[in-house]
């Protein structure tokens, strides 16, 4: 007779191992089903895990107009909004709403670039078509007291998009894309990219809470923007001693030139200085062209704008 610690061999061992595998499969399936049931139970017990209307209960507003301070996802609408109107979200906004799985009764915030925001409510959602009832207008975040206008050399696609996004987040009032000596983009491609840039500005404004968009001008040549009026005109340039903190006065309008990946040529620097531009340093390190708008915007807003 075998001892208790003996190892089974032969047909008996195969039978035992087979029964063990079958029992393990049954246990594993049962354990998996139990976990799945428990997970469903958690979802049932915690409705906040599902998309829910943000803000007051829609039943409290029989006319489906939200009257409190807006909350929820923000959508830019490129058309004038009016309280009580029923509108269909444009394609871009509708795609975003679909990704967020907005449904009837969900709250959202619309803005049209006028400076006001409109807490609103979804009244119908079907087949990618989102209908919204526009709520009462409320003042949005006030724009910076510093009107900062950037003349940005046209960069490669991703870099230009990133530069425009950060400029929007930092409260820039206007952007003019410019062609410089070292710009690596033909004029035709820049014209085609203008529509895309508008979408970048809108998305950035939605994300950062702005109620206005930067004014986007048509692309211009370098020489044509040298006459842009402002209280102070700047050209960030490496190797100069003057910093933003050294600049005197309290300007309300600043126009700044941002160079391309290869920087401005010496001819362009001389031409800007001849027109009264101040060359300034942004610190001891050389920044990428798509980083300059963020660094310059932060320094100027901290000195004269709404980051002070």
CORTA-V578046 format. One record per residue. N is the residue number from 1. RES is the residue in one small letter. PHI is phi in degrees with one decimal (none if undefined). PSI is psi as a letter, one per 40 degrees, with the letter a starting at -180 (999 if undefined). Layout:
n->N res->RES phi->PHI psi->PSI
n->N res->RES phi->PHI psi->PSI
This chain:
n->1 res->x phi->none psi->i
n->2 res->x phi->-78.8 psi->i
n->3 res->x phi->-74.8 psi->i
n->4 res->x phi->-63.9 psi->d
n->5 res->x phi->-94.6 psi->e
n->6 res->x phi->-69.6 psi->i
n->7 res->x phi->-95.5 psi->h
n->8 res->x phi->-69.2 psi->i
n->9 res->x phi->-140.3 psi->i
n->10 res->x phi->77.5 psi->a
n->11 res->x phi->-58.1 psi->d
n->12 res->x phi->-60.5 psi->d
n->13 res->x phi->-64.3 psi->d
n->14 res->x phi->-63.6 psi->d
n->15 res->x phi->-64.0 psi->d
n->16 res->x phi->-62.7 psi->d
n->17 res->x phi->-63.3 psi->d
n->18 res->x phi->-62.4 psi->d
n->19 res->x phi->-64.4 psi->d
n->20 res->x phi->-64.1 psi->d
n->21 res->x phi->-62.4 psi->d
n->22 res->x phi->-61.8 psi->d
n->23 res->x phi->-64.1 psi->d
n->24 res->x phi->-66.2 psi->d
n->25 res->x phi->-63.1 psi->d
n->26 res->x phi->-61.3 psi->d
n->27 res->x phi->-63.2 psi->d
n->28 res->x phi->-62.9 psi->d
n->29 res->x phi->-63.7 psi->d
n->30 res->x phi->-64.4 psi->d
n->31 res->x phi->-65.3 psi->d
n->32 res->x phi->-62.7 psi->d
n->33 res->x phi->-62.7 psi->d
n->34 res->x phi->-65.2 psi->d
n->35 res->x phi->-62.8 psi->d
n->36 res->x phi->-64.5 psi->d
n->37 res->x phi->-64.7 psi->d
n->38 res->x phi->-64.4 psi->d
n->39 res->x phi->-63.2 psi->d
n->40 res->x phi->-62.3 psi->d
n->41 res->x phi->-63.6 psi->d
n->42 res->x phi->-63.3 psi->d
n->43 res->x phi->-64.5 psi->d
n->44 res->x phi->-71.0 psi->d
n->45 res->x phi->-75.9 psi->d
n->46 res->x phi->-122.8 psi->g
n->47 res->x phi->-65.1 psi->e
n->48 res->x phi->-69.0 psi->e
n->49 res->x phi->-73.8 psi->e
n->50 res->x phi->-98.8 psi->i
n->51 res->x phi->-62.8 psi->h
n->52 res->x phi->-128.4 psi->i
n->53 res->x phi->-59.1 psi->h
n->54 res->x phi->-95.6 psi->h
n->55 res->x phi->102.2 psi->a
n->56 res->x phi->-63.8 psi->i
n->57 res->x phi->-62.9 psi->h
n->58 res->x phi->-56.0 psi->d
n->59 res->x phi->-65.5 psi->d
n->60 res->x phi->-76.4 psi->e
n->61 res->x phi->-128.9 psi->g
n->62 res->x phi->-60.1 psi->d
n->63 res->x phi->-92.2 psi->e
n->64 res->x phi->58.8 psi->f
n->65 res->x phi->-116.2 psi->h
n->66 res->x phi->-81.4 psi->h
n->67 res->x phi->-110.6 psi->e
n->68 res->x phi->-83.3 psi->i
n->69 res->x phi->-59.5 psi->h
n->70 res->x phi->-66.1 psi->i
n->71 res->x phi->-145.5 psi->i
n->72 res->x phi->105.8 psi->i
n->73 res->x phi->-61.6 psi->i
n->74 res->x phi->-107.7 psi->i
n->75 res->x phi->-134.3 psi->h
n->76 res->x phi->-85.4 psi->h
n->77 res->x phi->-116.1 psi->h
n->78 res->x phi->-83.8 psi->f
n->79 res->x phi->-165.8 psi->i
n->80 res->x phi->-64.7 psi->h
n->81 res->x phi->-102.5 psi->i
n->82 res->x phi->-139.2 psi->i
n->83 res->x phi->-58.8 psi->h
n->84 res->x phi->87.7 psi->e
n->85 res->x phi->-72.3 psi->i
n->86 res->x phi->-102.7 psi->h
n->87 res->x phi->-125.8 psi->i
n->88 res->x phi->-103.1 psi->h
n->89 res->x phi->-61.2 psi->h
n->90 res->x phi->-64.4 psi->i
n->91 res->x phi->-54.5 psi->d
n->92 res->x phi->-61.2 psi->d
n->93 res->x phi->-66.6 psi->d
n->94 res->x phi->-64.9 psi->d
n->95 res->x phi->-61.8 psi->d
n->96 res->x phi->-61.9 psi->d
n->97 res->x phi->-62.7 psi->d
n->98 res->x phi->-66.1 psi->d
n->99 res->x phi->-60.9 psi->d
n->100 res->x phi->-78.3 psi->e
n->101 res->x phi->57.9 psi->f
n->102 res->x phi->-68.8 psi->i
n->103 res->x phi->-134.7 psi->i
n->104 res->x phi->-55.7 psi->h
n->105 res->x phi->94.5 psi->e
n->106 res->x phi->-70.3 psi->i
n->107 res->x phi->-100.7 psi->i
n->108 res->x phi->-150.8 psi->i
n->109 res->x phi->-120.1 psi->h
n->110 res->x phi->-106.0 psi->i
n->111 res->x phi->-147.0 psi->i
n->112 res->x phi->-115.9 psi->e
n->113 res->x phi->87.8 psi->e
n->114 res->x phi->-81.7 psi->e
n->115 res->x phi->108.0 psi->e
n->116 res->x phi->-98.9 psi->i
n->117 res->x phi->-120.3 psi->i
n->118 res->x phi->-127.8 psi->g
n->119 res->x phi->-58.7 psi->h
n->120 res->x phi->-135.0 psi->i
n->121 res->x phi->-142.8 psi->h
n->122 res->x phi->-72.6 psi->h
n->123 res->x phi->-105.3 psi->d
n->124 res->x phi->-158.1 psi->i
n->125 res->x phi->-146.9 psi->h
n->126 res->x phi->-155.6 psi->h
n->127 res->x phi->52.0 psi->f
n->128 res->x phi->77.7 psi->e
n->129 res->x phi->-100.4 psi->h
n->130 res->x phi->-114.4 psi->h
n->131 res->x phi->-105.4 psi->h
n->132 res->x phi->-130.1 psi->i
n->133 res->x phi->-97.4 psi->h
n->134 res->x phi->-78.6 psi->h
n->135 res->x phi->-87.2 psi->a
n->136 res->x phi->-72.0 psi->h
n->137 res->x phi->-67.3 psi->h
n->138 res->x phi->-135.1 psi->i
n->139 res->x phi->-62.3 psi->h
n->140 res->x phi->-86.2 psi->a
n->141 res->x phi->-62.3 psi->h
n->142 res->x phi->-66.4 psi->i
n->143 res->x phi->-67.0 psi->i
n->144 res->x phi->-63.1 psi->i
n->145 res->x phi->-66.3 psi->e
n->146 res->x phi->-90.3 psi->h
n->147 res->x phi->-88.0 psi->g
n->148 res->x phi->-99.6 psi->h
n->149 res->x phi->-114.2 psi->h
n->150 res->x phi->-105.7 psi->h
n->151 res->x phi->-96.9 psi->g
n->152 res->x phi->-100.9 psi->h
n->153 res->x phi->-59.1 psi->h
n->154 res->x phi->-70.3 psi->h
n->155 res->x phi->-103.4 psi->i
n->156 res->x phi->-62.5 psi->i
n->157 res->x phi->-49.9 psi->d
n->158 res->x phi->-65.3 psi->d
n->159 res->x phi->-65.8 psi->d
n->160 res->x phi->-66.6 psi->d
n->161 res->x phi->-61.7 psi->d
n->162 res->x phi->-64.8 psi->d
n->163 res->x phi->-63.0 psi->d
n->164 res->x phi->-67.7 psi->d
n->165 res->x phi->-61.5 psi->d
n->166 res->x phi->-67.5 psi->d
n->167 res->x phi->-61.5 psi->d
n->168 res->x phi->-63.9 psi->d
n->169 res->x phi->-61.2 psi->d
n->170 res->x phi->-94.2 psi->e
n->171 res->x phi->82.6 psi->f
n->172 res->x phi->-61.7 psi->h
n->173 res->x phi->-87.4 psi->d
n->174 res->x phi->-154.2 psi->i
n->175 res->x phi->-135.3 psi->h
n->176 res->x phi->-121.1 psi->h
n->177 res->x phi->-66.5 psi->h
n->178 res->x phi->-131.0 psi->i
n->179 res->x phi->-94.9 psi->h
n->180 res->x phi->-119.5 psi->i
n->181 res->x phi->-60.9 psi->d
n->182 res->x phi->-103.0 psi->e
n->183 res->x phi->-66.4 psi->h
n->184 res->x phi->-102.6 psi->g
n->185 res->x phi->-156.9 psi->h
n->186 res->x phi->-67.0 psi->i
n->187 res->x phi->-59.4 psi->d
n->188 res->x phi->-61.2 psi->d
n->189 res->x phi->-66.8 psi->d
n->190 res->x phi->-66.1 psi->d
n->191 res->x phi->-62.0 psi->d
n->192 res->x phi->-69.9 psi->d
n->193 res->x phi->-82.5 psi->e
n->194 res->x phi->-58.6 psi->d
n->195 res->x phi->-62.3 psi->d
n->196 res->x phi->-62.2 psi->d
n->197 res->x phi->-61.8 psi->d
n->198 res->x phi->-59.9 psi->d
n->199 res->x phi->-66.0 psi->d
n->200 res->x phi->-63.2 psi->d
n->201 res->x phi->-62.9 psi->d
n->202 res->x phi->-63.4 psi->d
n->203 res->x phi->-62.8 psi->d
n->204 res->x phi->-65.3 psi->d
n->205 res->x phi->-66.1 psi->d
n->206 res->x phi->-59.8 psi->d
n->207 res->x phi->-72.2 psi->d
n->208 res->x phi->-91.1 psi->e
n->209 res->x phi->92.0 psi->e
n->210 res->x phi->-69.0 psi->i
n->211 res->x phi->-102.4 psi->e
n->212 res->x phi->-129.4 psi->i
n->213 res->x phi->-108.1 psi->i
n->214 res->x phi->-59.7 psi->i
n->215 res->x phi->-73.6 psi->h
n->216 res->x phi->-101.0 psi->h
n->217 res->x phi->-89.6 psi->i
n->218 res->x phi->-66.4 psi->i
n->219 res->x phi->-57.0 psi->i
n->220 res->x phi->-130.6 psi->i
n->221 res->x phi->-77.8 psi->i
n->222 res->x phi->-60.8 psi->d
n->223 res->x phi->-65.6 psi->d
n->224 res->x phi->-71.7 psi->d
n->225 res->x phi->-90.5 psi->e
n->226 res->x phi->-68.3 psi->e
n->227 res->x phi->-96.8 psi->e
n->228 res->x phi->-61.0 psi->h
n->229 res->x phi->-72.9 psi->i
n->230 res->x phi->-170.2 psi->i
n->231 res->x phi->-72.3 psi->d
n->232 res->x phi->-144.4 psi->h
n->233 res->x phi->-124.0 psi->h
n->234 res->x phi->-124.5 psi->i
n->235 res->x phi->-137.6 psi->h
n->236 res->x phi->-59.4 psi->h
n->237 res->x phi->-153.2 psi->h
n->238 res->x phi->-70.2 psi->i
n->239 res->x phi->87.3 psi->e
n->240 res->x phi->-103.9 psi->i
n->241 res->x phi->-89.0 psi->d
n->242 res->x phi->-72.9 psi->h
n->243 res->x phi->-108.5 psi->i
n->244 res->x phi->-59.4 psi->d
n->245 res->x phi->-67.0 psi->e
n->246 res->x phi->-84.0 psi->e
n->247 res->x phi->-75.4 psi->h
n->248 res->x phi->-85.6 psi->i
n->249 res->x phi->83.7 psi->a
n->250 res->x phi->-139.0 psi->g
n->251 res->x phi->-69.9 psi->i
n->252 res->x phi->-103.1 psi->e
n->253 res->x phi->-126.9 psi->h
n->254 res->x phi->-125.9 psi->h
n->255 res->x phi->-115.6 psi->h
n->256 res->x phi->-128.7 psi->h
n->257 res->x phi->-96.8 psi->h
n->258 res->x phi->-115.0 psi->h
n->259 res->x phi->-80.8 psi->i
n->260 res->x phi->-82.6 psi->a
n->261 res->x phi->-57.6 psi->d
n->262 res->x phi->-91.6 psi->e
n->263 res->x phi->79.6 psi->i
n->264 res->x phi->-81.6 psi->i
n->265 res->x phi->-76.2 psi->i
n->266 res->x phi->-62.2 psi->d
n->267 res->x phi->-64.4 psi->d
n->268 res->x phi->-67.7 psi->d
n->269 res->x phi->-62.1 psi->d
n->270 res->x phi->-63.4 psi->d
n->271 res->x phi->-65.5 psi->d
n->272 res->x phi->-66.6 psi->d
n->273 res->x phi->-63.1 psi->d
n->274 res->x phi->-65.3 psi->d
n->275 res->x phi->-94.0 psi->e
n->276 res->x phi->96.2 psi->e
n->277 res->x phi->-75.3 psi->i
n->278 res->x phi->-94.3 psi->h
n->279 res->x phi->-83.2 psi->h
n->280 res->x phi->-132.9 psi->i
n->281 res->x phi->-95.7 psi->i
n->282 res->x phi->-108.2 psi->e
n->283 res->x phi->121.4 psi->a
n->284 res->x phi->-78.2 psi->e
n->285 res->x phi->-105.3 psi->i
n->286 res->x phi->-84.4 psi->h
n->287 res->x phi->-97.1 psi->i
n->288 res->x phi->-65.7 psi->i
n->289 res->x phi->-60.8 psi->d
n->290 res->x phi->-81.4 psi->e
n->291 res->x phi->-89.7 psi->d
n->292 res->x phi->-57.3 psi->d
n->293 res->x phi->-57.2 psi->d
n->294 res->x phi->-68.6 psi->d
n->295 res->x phi->-65.1 psi->d
n->296 res->x phi->-64.7 psi->d
n->297 res->x phi->-59.9 psi->d
n->298 res->x phi->-65.4 psi->d
n->299 res->x phi->-64.8 psi->d
n->300 res->x phi->-70.3 psi->d
n->301 res->x phi->-67.3 psi->d
n->302 res->x phi->-70.7 psi->d
n->303 res->x phi->-82.6 psi->d
n->304 res->x phi->-129.7 psi->e
n->305 res->x phi->-109.4 psi->a
n->306 res->x phi->-96.0 psi->e
n->307 res->x phi->-103.5 psi->e
n->308 res->x phi->-70.2 psi->999
